[in-house]
């Protein structure tokens, strides 16, 4: 049942960039030290079958904010590209009602900090989508002026740091951003003494290039990657300590997750030939793929007033579920005039309940590449090429043993579920058009937020790490 308006919870949603399933101590990492996040898990609920709706940034973030599969909101593909790039005329349209808009309309103070990546034109920025204020980068931190640009990538304008809709700095020192983000988060929290609040903190870490402060680099046994994870952990501790000190921890829902899986322990797609240091263990695959490692991500939920401490759930949950779940708990109303794919999962938070999802659909761009129902996952394609295989995820979480020939009844049932998804959401590979999709936002005459000026006093003229991806 919805929480009474006079005791509505506060919400802190922490969303990392490319953080893998195996990158936290509480998910088995021995490379990275994450004491604050391990404490968060010990004091709350750790989800082990939590999925992001896409294996890459822009569609995953649009899905989280709207509760919808990316193709549903036109976020499957951006004029043929998998994510949004600077100055594109596409983004999340004002007609989409974001989670921040729901909570703002319900009386919440709202603040977005960090990476946005749902469109950089004025119509698409956070302050158009229900956030009172915004500080952060409008897209990925490798979309600025940087050495070693691959020929396949466009020349990028200077990386902009925004406050609300204004560029306040170009080519900022990336190593300083997490500390600046935390300072802004504390300022916001301290200004919300008389209102419930929604803080969306979207870290730039661990997306490449990784610039970190010396104290984290010196203490890391996993290079810059481990230092970035430690920075995330530090930031989490500062926010938790603030909630404790102000007596608001008991009635604040803190959610920690990632937008997609890690690039894994491989060199980044462009740049350094050295292993990056990420991990999706024990899952197969990486960011950009619909193997489990691309979309199953860490997710922790703590709410001391309601969620029993120290629990783990393997029920299928998705980032899209945060939309209806938080709306219900915070006294907001989900719009009744559109399809929402997320499901209210508060019963999973509070009790050992089964997933409300009959199936979860793995889309890469606008291709339906796989479906999971219960323990079974059926693959249909990989990067436009047909690929059929069935895996029992309960017995084979690493997707190594194809059992498709042994379970024709399971295959038939999952094929039927997939066909229902194609009818609603489409499947570009099979030239299927969905009947319940909404258009992406478009503006005419889009302009980049910055242009290179050789006379401008940039903080950093050109980032010296060539890592991109």
Backbone torsions as a table, in degrees:
resi	resn	phi	psi	omega
1	UNK	NA	150.5	178.1
2	UNK	-61.9	146.9	175.8
3	UNK	-70.3	144.6	179.5
4	UNK	-60.6	144.6	-176.9
5	UNK	-57.1	-31.4	-175.7
6	UNK	-78.7	-8.5	177.8
7	UNK	-128.0	30.7	-178.3
8	UNK	-61.8	138.9	-177.6
9	UNK	-77.5	153.3	165.8
10	UNK	-79.8	161.1	-179.2
11	UNK	-135.1	127.9	170.0
12	UNK	-120.4	115.1	-179.6
13	UNK	-111.9	112.2	-179.2
14	UNK	-104.3	118.6	-176.6
15	UNK	-120.6	116.3	-179.7
16	UNK	-89.0	170.0	-177.6
17	UNK	-114.5	111.6	176.8
18	UNK	67.5	22.7	176.9
19	UNK	-78.7	129.8	-172.6
20	UNK	-90.1	163.8	-179.3
21	UNK	-58.4	-32.1	-176.9
22	UNK	-102.3	21.5	-174.1
23	UNK	-94.3	-8.7	-177.5
24	UNK	-110.6	148.3	177.3
25	UNK	-57.2	-40.3	-178.5
26	UNK	-72.1	-7.8	172.9
27	UNK	-111.2	15.9	171.9
28	UNK	103.8	1.0	-177.9
29	UNK	-68.3	135.1	170.6
30	UNK	-110.4	0.7	-178.9
31	UNK	-90.9	-35.8	-171.3
32	UNK	-114.7	141.6	175.9
33	UNK	-95.9	122.6	-177.0
34	UNK	-134.9	61.9	-175.3
35	UNK	-62.5	-38.3	-178.9
36	UNK	-68.3	-40.6	179.8
37	UNK	-73.1	-34.1	174.7
38	UNK	-64.1	-39.1	175.8
39	UNK	-63.9	-42.4	179.5
40	UNK	-58.4	-43.3	179.0
41	UNK	-66.0	-40.5	-179.5
42	UNK	-65.4	-28.1	-178.6
43	UNK	-95.1	0.5	-177.5
44	UNK	-143.3	-138.7	-175.4
45	UNK	-119.1	129.4	176.0
46	UNK	-106.8	121.9	-179.2
47	UNK	-97.0	132.2	-175.8
48	UNK	-111.7	-4.0	172.2
49	UNK	-129.5	56.3	-178.9
50	UNK	-103.7	127.2	-172.8
51	UNK	-117.6	138.9	166.2
52	UNK	-87.7	153.8	-170.3
53	UNK	-82.3	-1.3	177.9
54	UNK	-155.5	153.2	176.2
55	UNK	-86.1	7.5	176.3
56	UNK	-136.6	170.2	-161.4
57	UNK	-63.5	-67.7	-169.8
58	UNK	-56.0	-50.8	-179.8
59	UNK	-64.0	-35.8	179.1
60	UNK	-64.4	-41.0	-177.9
61	UNK	-72.7	-39.1	174.9
62	UNK	-62.0	-37.7	179.3
63	UNK	-66.6	-43.3	178.3
64	UNK	-59.8	-43.2	-175.1
65	UNK	-74.0	-23.4	-175.9
66	UNK	-114.0	-11.1	-177.4
67	UNK	74.0	21.0	-173.7
68	UNK	-128.3	146.0	170.0
69	UNK	-56.0	143.3	-177.1
70	UNK	-52.8	-45.0	179.2
71	UNK	-61.0	-25.1	180.0
72	UNK	-61.3	-34.5	-175.4
73	UNK	-110.4	19.5	178.9
74	UNK	73.8	17.7	-176.2
75	UNK	-103.6	16.1	177.7
76	UNK	-72.7	-38.8	-176.9
77	UNK	-149.0	145.2	-175.5
78	UNK	-117.7	87.7	-174.4
79	UNK	51.1	43.5	176.9
80	UNK	90.2	-4.4	179.6
81	UNK	-102.1	151.6	-176.8
82	UNK	-78.2	-21.7	179.4
83	UNK	-138.7	169.1	177.6
84	UNK	-79.3	143.0	176.9
85	UNK	-116.9	161.9	-177.6
86	UNK	-55.8	135.6	174.7
87	UNK	78.1	5.7	177.3
88	UNK	-70.4	149.4	179.9
89	UNK	-88.3	24.5	-176.7
90	UNK	-120.6	154.0	177.0
91	UNK	174.3	-173.1	-179.8
92	UNK	-76.6	114.4	-171.9
93	UNK	-74.4	155.4	177.4
94	UNK	-60.9	-17.9	178.1
95	UNK	-72.4	-18.8	173.5
96	UNK	-80.2	134.8	-176.8
97	UNK	-99.5	105.0	-174.0
98	UNK	-77.0	166.5	174.3
99	UNK	-57.9	-40.5	178.6
100	UNK	-63.4	-38.3	177.7
101	UNK	-64.6	-42.6	177.6
102	UNK	-57.2	-48.0	-175.5
103	UNK	-73.8	-34.8	175.8
104	UNK	-62.3	-44.6	178.9
105	UNK	-64.7	-23.6	178.5
106	UNK	-88.6	5.0	174.7
107	UNK	101.9	8.9	-178.7
108	UNK	-84.8	143.4	164.0
109	UNK	-76.2	137.3	-173.2
110	UNK	-130.8	138.9	179.2
111	UNK	-143.8	130.4	172.3
112	UNK	-107.9	134.1	178.9
113	UNK	-135.6	131.0	174.8
114	UNK	108.0	-147.7	-174.1
115	UNK	-75.2	134.5	179.4
116	UNK	-103.4	-73.1	173.8
117	UNK	63.0	34.2	173.0
118	UNK	-120.6	22.6	179.2
119	UNK	121.0	133.9	-176.4
120	UNK	-106.0	1.5	176.4
121	UNK	-81.6	154.9	-174.0
122	UNK	-52.4	-35.8	-179.0
123	UNK	-67.1	-15.7	-170.8
124	UNK	-113.5	-2.2	-173.0
125	UNK	-76.1	164.4	-175.0
126	UNK	-54.6	-37.8	-177.4
127	UNK	-70.5	-12.8	171.7
128	UNK	-84.5	-15.0	-173.4
129	UNK	-116.1	34.2	169.3
130	UNK	96.6	-2.8	176.4
131	UNK	-88.1	129.7	179.0
132	UNK	-64.6	-38.1	-178.3
133	UNK	-145.7	160.4	-179.4
134	UNK	-145.5	137.0	168.4
135	UNK	-133.4	125.0	177.1
136	UNK	160.8	-170.9	177.1
137	UNK	-94.6	134.0	-176.8
138	UNK	-75.8	-10.2	179.5
139	UNK	-155.6	-163.9	-173.3
140	UNK	-68.2	152.6	-176.6
141	UNK	-76.0	-2.4	172.9
142	UNK	-99.9	16.0	-179.7
143	UNK	-108.3	43.1	174.3
144	UNK	-126.0	-164.2	177.3
145	UNK	-77.9	123.4	-169.2
146	UNK	-152.8	145.1	-179.5
147	UNK	-66.1	157.0	169.9
148	UNK	67.7	40.3	-179.4
149	UNK	-65.0	123.1	175.7
150	UNK	-65.4	150.0	-179.1
151	UNK	-61.8	-26.8	-176.1
152	UNK	-78.6	-10.4	-179.1
153	UNK	-105.4	145.8	178.5
154	UNK	-71.9	159.9	173.9
155	UNK	-69.6	127.7	-174.6
156	UNK	-94.6	145.5	172.9
157	UNK	-75.6	170.1	177.5
158	UNK	-55.1	140.4	-178.4
159	UNK	-68.5	122.9	-177.0
160	UNK	-96.2	140.2	168.4
161	UNK	-104.2	125.4	-174.9
162	UNK	-106.8	145.4	160.6
163	UNK	-118.3	118.8	-170.2
164	UNK	53.9	-114.2	-179.8
165	UNK	-109.2	10.2	-174.5
166	UNK	-108.3	139.2	173.9
167	UNK	-76.8	118.4	-178.9
168	UNK	-106.3	-13.9	180.0
169	UNK	-159.6	146.6	177.4
170	UNK	-120.6	141.2	-177.0
171	UNK	52.4	54.2	-177.8
172	UNK	-66.3	160.2	174.1
173	UNK	-69.4	107.0	-174.3
174	UNK	-65.3	-29.8	179.7
175	UNK	-64.3	-22.5	-178.2
176	UNK	-91.6	-10.3	-169.1
177	UNK	-67.4	-40.0	-177.9
178	UNK	-61.5	-42.6	177.4
179	UNK	-62.7	-39.5	178.1
180	UNK	-66.9	-38.6	177.5
181	UNK	-63.5	-42.8	-179.8
182	UNK	-64.6	-41.7	177.8
183	UNK	-60.0	-41.4	178.1
184	UNK	-66.7	-37.0	178.4
185	UNK	-63.4	-43.7	179.3
186	UNK	-64.7	-40.9	177.8
187	UNK	-60.3	-41.6	178.3
188	UNK	-64.6	-48.4	-177.4
189	UNK	-61.1	-38.6	-178.9
190	UNK	-73.6	-15.0	177.0
191	UNK	-94.0	6.7	-175.2
192	UNK	-116.0	43.4	-176.9
193	UNK	-71.6	-26.8	-174.3
194	UNK	-113.5	10.7	-180.0
195	UNK	-140.8	148.0	169.0
196	UNK	-66.9	154.5	-174.0
197	UNK	-132.3	154.4	171.9
198	UNK	-126.5	112.1	176.5
199	UNK	-107.7	122.0	175.2
200	UNK	-109.2	105.6	-179.6
201	UNK	-107.3	109.0	-175.4
202	UNK	-110.8	97.8	-175.0
203	UNK	-61.8	151.7	170.3
204	UNK	-80.7	-21.4	179.6
205	UNK	-80.6	145.6	9.2
206	UNK	-109.0	33.4	177.3
207	UNK	-63.0	140.7	176.7
208	UNK	-80.6	152.2	-0.3
209	UNK	-74.7	147.8	-176.7
210	UNK	-104.3	110.0	172.5
211	UNK	-110.1	129.7	-175.7
212	UNK	-133.1	159.1	177.5
213	UNK	-73.1	149.0	-173.7
214	UNK	-55.9	-37.8	-176.0
215	UNK	-64.1	-32.5	177.3
216	UNK	-77.4	-38.6	179.1
217	UNK	-63.5	-42.3	-176.8
218	UNK	-67.5	-29.3	-176.9
219	UNK	-90.3	-7.3	-173.0
220	UNK	-83.2	138.0	170.9
221	UNK	-102.1	8.1	-179.4
222	UNK	-131.2	38.2	174.3
223	UNK	62.4	-155.9	-179.9
224	UNK	-63.0	-33.4	-178.9
225	UNK	-61.6	-49.6	178.6
226	UNK	-62.2	-34.0	177.5
227	UNK	-66.3	-39.0	178.2
228	UNK	-65.7	-41.3	176.7
229	UNK	-62.6	-40.8	177.4
230	UNK	-63.5	-35.2	176.9
231	UNK	-64.0	-41.5	176.4
232	UNK	-61.6	-43.4	-179.7
233	UNK	-63.1	-44.3	177.2
234	UNK	-58.3	-47.1	-179.7
235	UNK	-59.6	-40.1	178.3
236	UNK	-62.9	-42.7	-180.0
237	UNK	-63.1	-40.3	179.5
238	UNK	-60.8	-43.8	-179.3
239	UNK	-68.5	-41.9	177.8
240	UNK	-63.0	-40.8	178.9
241	UNK	-63.8	-37.9	177.4
242	UNK	-63.9	-43.2	178.1
243	UNK	-63.1	-40.1	177.3
244	UNK	-63.8	-46.6	-174.8
245	UNK	-65.7	-29.2	-178.1
246	UNK	-98.5	5.6	176.6
247	UNK	71.8	21.0	-176.9
248	UNK	-109.0	2.2	-177.7
249	UNK	-63.1	-39.1	-174.0
250	UNK	-58.2	-38.3	-175.9
251	UNK	-113.3	32.5	175.3
252	UNK	-118.4	124.3	174.1
253	UNK	-81.9	117.3	175.1
254	UNK	-108.9	122.9	-179.5
255	UNK	-118.9	130.7	179.1
256	UNK	-125.2	128.8	179.8
257	UNK	-158.0	-167.7	-178.9
258	UNK	-137.8	155.5	-176.8
259	UNK	-77.5	-24.5	176.5
260	UNK	-169.8	-179.4	-178.2
261	UNK	-72.1	173.3	-179.9
262	UNK	-79.8	160.7	169.5
263	UNK	-70.3	-9.9	176.3
264	UNK	81.1	-169.3	-177.6
265	UNK	-91.8	57.3	178.8
266	UNK	-130.0	162.3	171.2
267	UNK	-60.5	151.0	175.5
268	UNK	-63.4	161.3	-177.9
269	UNK	-53.9	-37.7	176.7
270	UNK	-134.8	138.5	176.0
271	UNK	119.8	-129.3	-173.9
272	UNK	-60.6	140.1	174.8
273	UNK	-83.8	-0.5	-177.2
274	UNK	-83.3	147.6	175.4
275	UNK	-55.4	140.7	-175.0
276	UNK	-73.8	-41.5	-179.8
277	UNK	108.3	4.3	178.8
278	UNK	-84.0	168.2	-178.9
279	UNK	-150.4	134.5	168.7
280	UNK	-112.8	13.8	-176.9
281	UNK	-53.7	139.9	4.5
282	UNK	-95.4	25.3	-173.5
283	UNK	-87.6	156.1	175.2
284	UNK	-90.5	144.4	172.5
285	UNK	92.1	173.9	-174.0
286	UNK	-138.8	179.0	169.8
287	UNK	-45.2	141.1	178.5
288	UNK	88.9	-4.3	179.8
289	UNK	-122.3	158.9	177.4
290	UNK	-98.6	14.4	162.0
291	UNK	-66.2	164.8	-175.5
292	UNK	-56.0	-36.9	-178.3
293	UNK	-64.7	-17.0	178.1
294	UNK	-83.0	-26.7	-171.6
295	UNK	-132.4	-15.9	174.5
296	UNK	-86.7	122.3	-170.4
297	UNK	-130.7	162.1	175.0
298	UNK	-64.4	145.7	176.9
299	UNK	-153.1	124.2	-179.2
300	UNK	-126.8	137.3	177.5
301	UNK	-129.2	123.0	175.8
302	UNK	-123.2	128.7	173.2
303	UNK	-148.3	90.2	-172.2
304	UNK	-54.6	-31.3	-178.6
305	UNK	-68.1	-23.8	-171.8
306	UNK	-131.8	-32.5	-172.4
307	UNK	-96.2	120.7	177.7
308	UNK	-59.9	141.2	-176.6
309	UNK	-75.8	149.7	169.5
310	UNK	77.5	17.4	-178.9
311	UNK	-92.9	155.3	172.3
312	UNK	-130.1	138.6	177.1
313	UNK	-130.3	135.5	176.2
314	UNK	-102.5	12.6	177.2
315	UNK	-65.1	142.0	178.8
316	UNK	-67.1	118.9	177.0
317	UNK	-132.3	159.2	-179.8
318	UNK	-135.1	160.4	175.3
319	UNK	-61.6	-27.9	178.0
320	UNK	-65.0	-24.1	-178.2
321	UNK	-70.1	-20.0	179.9
322	UNK	-63.0	-29.9	-177.3
323	UNK	-62.4	-60.1	179.8
324	UNK	-71.9	-30.1	-178.3
325	UNK	-66.6	-49.8	180.0
326	UNK	-68.9	-34.9	176.2
327	UNK	-58.4	-46.2	-179.8
328	UNK	-63.6	-46.1	-175.8
329	UNK	-72.1	-24.6	-174.6
330	UNK	-102.7	6.6	177.2
331	UNK	76.6	23.6	176.9
332	UNK	-99.5	168.4	-176.1
333	UNK	-118.1	123.6	175.2
334	UNK	-71.0	132.2	-178.0
335	UNK	-60.2	129.4	-176.9
336	UNK	-85.6	-3.1	-171.7
337	UNK	-96.9	13.0	-177.0
338	UNK	-152.0	159.3	177.3
339	UNK	-76.2	131.1	173.1
340	UNK	-119.2	129.3	-176.0
341	UNK	-88.7	-23.4	178.1
342	UNK	-68.3	156.5	179.0
343	UNK	-124.5	149.4	177.5
344	UNK	-70.2	115.6	-175.9
345	UNK	-113.8	23.3	-178.1
346	UNK	-63.6	-27.9	177.8
347	UNK	-66.9	-31.4	174.1
348	UNK	-67.7	-38.3	178.6
349	UNK	-61.9	-40.6	-171.0
350	UNK	-93.8	-27.1	-175.4
351	UNK	-140.3	174.1	176.9
352	UNK	-85.6	73.6	-177.0
353	UNK	-99.9	157.4	175.9
354	UNK	-77.2	159.3	179.0
355	UNK	-66.6	141.4	173.6
356	UNK	-79.5	-3.0	-177.4
357	UNK	-90.7	117.7	171.0
358	UNK	-67.4	-31.6	-178.8
359	UNK	-153.9	153.6	170.2
360	UNK	-121.6	134.0	-174.2
361	UNK	-109.3	127.6	-177.7
362	UNK	-96.3	105.5	177.4
363	UNK	-103.4	132.3	166.0
364	UNK	-111.6	113.2	-167.5
365	UNK	55.5	-125.4	-179.4
366	UNK	-104.9	15.6	176.9
367	UNK	-96.5	130.0	171.0
368	UNK	-81.3	108.8	-174.2
369	UNK	-99.4	-19.7	-178.9
370	UNK	-165.6	165.3	174.8
371	UNK	-141.3	141.5	172.6
372	UNK	-118.6	135.8	171.6
373	UNK	-137.9	116.1	-176.1
374	UNK	60.9	-127.3	-177.2
375	UNK	-84.0	-10.0	-169.7
376	UNK	-101.5	139.2	175.2
377	UNK	-131.2	123.1	-179.3
378	UNK	-111.0	124.2	176.8
379	UNK	-94.8	144.9	178.6
380	UNK	-115.5	-33.4	-174.8
381	UNK	-161.1	164.8	173.7
382	UNK	-142.0	116.6	177.3
383	UNK	51.5	46.1	174.7
384	UNK	87.9	-6.5	-179.8
385	UNK	-108.1	138.0	-179.6
386	UNK	-60.7	136.8	176.6
387	UNK	-154.6	112.3	-178.9
388	UNK	-112.4	126.2	177.2
389	UNK	-159.1	148.9	179.4
390	UNK	-120.7	133.2	178.8
391	UNK	-127.7	142.5	173.5
392	UNK	-94.3	99.6	-172.9
393	UNK	-69.4	-23.8	176.4
394	UNK	-67.3	-39.8	-178.4
395	UNK	-93.9	-18.2	-170.1
396	UNK	-145.6	70.3	-176.2
397	UNK	-63.5	-23.1	-179.7
398	UNK	-85.9	4.4	176.6
399	UNK	51.6	56.9	-177.9
400	UNK	-107.2	-30.8	-171.7
401	UNK	-112.7	107.1	179.1
402	UNK	-75.5	121.8	-177.6
403	UNK	-117.3	28.1	-172.9
404	UNK	-63.1	-35.0	-177.1
405	UNK	-74.5	-19.9	-176.3
406	UNK	-88.7	-9.0	-173.5
407	UNK	-137.4	63.7	-178.8
408	UNK	-62.0	-30.5	179.6
409	UNK	-68.3	-39.9	177.2
410	UNK	-65.1	-43.9	179.7
411	UNK	-60.1	-43.5	179.9
412	UNK	-62.1	-41.9	-179.6
413	UNK	-66.4	-43.3	180.0
414	UNK	-70.0	-33.5	174.2
415	UNK	-61.3	-39.2	179.3
416	UNK	-67.0	-41.6	177.0
417	UNK	-61.9	-42.2	179.7
418	UNK	-63.8	-38.0	-179.8
419	UNK	-65.7	-34.0	174.6
420	UNK	-64.2	-39.5	177.5
421	UNK	-65.3	-41.3	179.1
422	UNK	-62.1	-38.3	179.8
423	UNK	-63.7	-37.5	-177.2
424	UNK	-86.9	-44.3	-171.2
425	UNK	-106.9	-16.9	-178.9
426	UNK	90.4	173.5	175.9
427	UNK	-159.7	100.5	-172.6
428	UNK	-61.0	-36.9	-177.9
429	UNK	-60.3	-37.4	-179.9
430	UNK	-95.4	8.8	179.7
431	UNK	58.4	37.6	176.1
432	UNK	-98.3	133.6	177.9
433	UNK	-106.7	129.1	-179.2
434	UNK	-73.5	144.6	-178.9
435	UNK	-88.4	-10.3	-175.9
436	UNK	-130.6	57.3	178.0
437	UNK	-119.6	153.0	-178.6
438	UNK	-116.7	152.7	-174.0
439	UNK	-76.1	148.7	172.3
440	UNK	-67.2	155.9	174.9
441	UNK	-73.0	140.3	178.7
442	UNK	-136.5	140.0	172.3
443	UNK	-125.4	150.9	176.7
444	UNK	-87.9	148.8	177.5
445	UNK	55.0	54.6	178.2
446	UNK	-67.4	151.2	-179.5
447	UNK	-133.3	141.4	174.7
448	UNK	-65.9	153.2	-178.6
449	UNK	-71.0	-24.5	179.7
450	UNK	-137.3	159.1	169.9
451	UNK	-135.6	147.6	-176.4
452	UNK	-70.1	131.3	177.4
453	UNK	-129.5	111.5	-176.6
454	UNK	-61.0	-16.6	180.0
455	UNK	-96.3	-1.2	-178.9
456	UNK	-76.8	139.0	179.9
457	UNK	-82.6	69.7	-179.1
458	UNK	-61.2	143.2	175.3
459	UNK	-60.7	-46.7	175.9
460	UNK	-132.7	112.6	-173.3
461	UNK	-61.5	-41.4	-179.3
462	UNK	-152.0	126.7	179.2
463	UNK	-64.9	133.8	-169.7
464	UNK	-91.5	-2.6	173.7
465	UNK	-93.6	127.5	-176.5
466	UNK	-84.6	0.5	-174.8
467	UNK	-65.7	129.9	176.9
468	UNK	-139.6	157.2	177.2
469	UNK	142.8	NA	NA
